[in-house]
Amino acid sequence: MFKYSVTVPENMGEMTAWRYVQRAFPLLSPSALRDAFKKRDVKMEGVRISKDEPVDAGAEICIFTPFEMKIPVEYENEDVLVLNKPAGVSTDIDRYNSMTVLDWAKLYAKGDFVPRMCHRLDNATSGLIVLAKNDMAEVALKEMFSLHSGEKEYRCIVHGTPKPASAVKTAYLQKDAQRGRVRVSERESKDSKKIVTEYAVLRAGDKTLLRVLLHTGRTHQIRAHMAHLGHPLLGDDVYGDREFNKQYGCDKLMLCAVRLKIDTCGKLPSADGVEIKIKAPFE
């Protein structure tokens, strides 16, 4: 039996236990959560609760379940841990105080090391994510992502077929902190940052599968840049085409980090040259 716990944020607002645990424990399936409630194995501040009871701000919610929360480990050595993050799991702390990639990595470490996030993926994006297991690795990997000395490759499905079939596109991205999104423009403006996105068509059609390489790594870069180019990602209700998403019954973002090549320019010899590949769930 496994025990998992989170603390309800103070500003959570009114929410039933069922709605809250779905968001707070994204690595547990709905059937596992239903089973826990049915067996009265969900507790708030030590008291068993039902699905329909409201959660209290600041309260500890515990779930006891035979189902283990797991994130696939794709590569590991004495310095580096590379995971295959499922869509819907946050990299680190979010508004629900959910179990995150970092939380899971700490459970996985069992005290043998302290995992540290070296870069991030959006909650809705799946794929390869890198954590360091010590100070030296953290410095080297963060510098790699800052300098773009390594390689990150993505797969995504977009609306329509981009032309030309392959290109390297440059634009400027500006954050809109109040709305929690970004804007992309062809012209540089105050506070904007240059973005460079490379794509290649792998399978053309009304829904097109793209290979994408990032030459810069900005917030929501692929989603916002492809939408700016007139080819929003399938399943993206923020920058995308909601009618297109409804047409294909898609409520998940079709974006996955599928390949990572580590190159810290000699600062982390144990991992330099390592290349990890996975297949996107929608390929």
Order of alpha helices (4+ residues) and beta strands (2+ residues): beta-alpha-alpha-beta-beta-beta-beta-beta-alpha-beta-beta-alpha-beta-beta-beta-beta-beta-alpha-alpha-beta-beta
